[in-house]
């Protein structure tokens, strides 16, 4: 990372984090959805997540996020509706369990941490 981004974003560019992204992409493809759709629906399916923040860099991304997020997350009786199949939720959890904290899995910690 450049120093302009601070010294924190390197953890998202580690090999373990990149591997996790590749595994998530395979799951999304297997279940016929985009990574964006899988991520938003995962958030909306979690009981302890009360809101999902959406970010975008283009109008196309904004439209995609809004289309995905507009699905109702509650059944008519007020219970939370699971937006992803239970098997997919488990597969996502397994990928996460392999790499819970990318900062501790990074292979780049060393002198380059300080830009040297």
C-alpha positions as CSV (number, residue, x, y, z in Angstrom):
1,X,0.0,0.0,0.0
2,X,1.0,3.5,-0.5
3,X,1.5,5.6,2.6
4,X,-1.5,7.7,1.5
5,X,-3.7,4.8,2.4
6,X,-2.0,4.3,5.8
7,X,-0.5,1.2,7.1
8,X,-3.6,-0.9,7.5
9,X,-4.9,-2.0,4.1
10,X,-2.0,-4.4,3.4
11,X,-3.9,-7.1,5.3
12,X,-6.5,-7.1,2.6
13,X,-3.9,-7.8,-0.1
14,X,-2.2,-10.7,1.7
15,X,-2.2,-14.1,-0.1
16,X,-4.5,-15.6,2.6
17,X,-7.0,-12.8,2.0
18,X,-6.7,-13.2,-1.8
19,X,-7.3,-16.9,-1.5
20,X,-10.4,-16.3,0.6
21,X,-11.7,-13.9,-2.1
22,X,-11.1,-16.6,-4.7
23,X,-13.0,-19.2,-2.6
24,X,-15.9,-16.8,-2.0
25,X,-16.0,-16.1,-5.8
26,X,-16.2,-19.9,-6.5
27,X,-19.1,-20.1,-4.0
28,X,-21.0,-17.2,-5.6
29,X,-20.5,-18.7,-9.0
30,X,-21.6,-22.2,-7.8
31,X,-24.8,-20.7,-6.5
32,X,-25.4,-18.5,-9.5
33,X,-24.9,-15.0,-8.0
34,X,-22.3,-12.2,-8.0
35,X,-20.0,-11.6,-5.1
36,X,-21.9,-8.4,-4.4
37,X,-25.2,-10.3,-4.2
38,X,-23.7,-13.0,-2.0
39,X,-22.2,-10.4,0.4
40,X,-25.4,-8.3,0.7
41,X,-27.6,-11.3,1.2
42,X,-25.2,-12.7,3.8
43,X,-25.4,-9.5,5.8
44,X,-29.2,-9.5,5.5
45,X,-29.4,-13.1,6.7
46,X,-27.5,-12.6,9.9
47,X,-29.6,-12.2,13.0
48,X,-27.3,-9.7,14.7
49,X,-26.8,-7.5,11.7
50,X,-29.3,-4.7,11.9
51,X,-28.3,-2.7,8.9
52,X,-26.2,-3.3,5.8
53,X,-24.0,-0.4,4.5
54,X,-23.8,-0.3,0.7
55,X,-20.9,1.4,-1.1
56,X,-20.5,1.9,-4.8
57,X,-18.1,3.7,-7.3
58,X,-20.5,3.9,-10.2
59,X,-24.2,4.3,-10.9
60,X,-24.2,0.7,-12.2
61,X,-22.9,-0.6,-8.9
62,X,-25.5,1.5,-7.0
63,X,-28.3,0.1,-9.1
64,X,-27.0,-3.5,-8.5
65,X,-26.7,-2.9,-4.8
66,X,-30.2,-1.4,-4.5
67,X,-31.7,-4.2,-6.6
68,X,-30.2,-6.9,-4.4
69,X,-30.9,-5.0,-1.1
70,X,-34.6,-4.4,-1.9
71,X,-35.4,-8.0,-1.1
72,X,-37.4,-8.2,2.1
73,X,-35.5,-9.7,4.9
74,X,-38.5,-10.5,7.0
75,X,-41.4,-12.9,6.6
76,X,-45.0,-11.7,7.1
77,X,-44.9,-13.0,10.7
78,X,-41.9,-10.8,11.5
79,X,-39.3,-13.6,11.5
80,X,-36.0,-13.1,9.7
81,X,-36.0,-14.7,6.3
82,X,-32.9,-16.6,5.2
83,X,-31.8,-15.2,1.8
84,X,-29.1,-17.7,1.2
85,X,-29.3,-21.5,1.3
86,X,-28.2,-22.9,4.6
87,X,-25.5,-25.0,2.9
88,X,-24.1,-21.8,1.3
89,X,-24.1,-20.0,4.7
90,X,-22.1,-23.0,6.1
91,X,-19.6,-22.9,3.1
92,X,-19.1,-19.1,3.6
93,X,-18.4,-19.7,7.3
94,X,-15.9,-22.4,6.5
95,X,-13.9,-20.0,4.2
96,X,-14.0,-17.4,7.0
97,X,-12.8,-19.9,9.6
98,X,-9.7,-20.5,7.6
99,X,-8.8,-16.8,7.6
100,X,-10.6,-15.1,10.4
101,X,-8.3,-12.1,10.7
102,X,-6.3,-11.3,7.6
103,X,-3.9,-9.1,9.6
104,X,-2.6,-12.2,11.4
105,X,-2.4,-14.3,8.3
106,X,-0.4,-11.8,6.2
107,X,2.8,-12.9,4.7
108,X,4.0,-9.3,4.2
109,X,4.8,-8.1,7.7
110,X,8.3,-7.0,7.8
111,X,10.5,-4.0,6.7
112,X,8.1,-3.2,3.9
113,X,5.6,-2.3,6.6
114,X,7.3,1.0,6.9
115,X,7.7,1.5,3.1
116,X,11.4,0.4,3.2
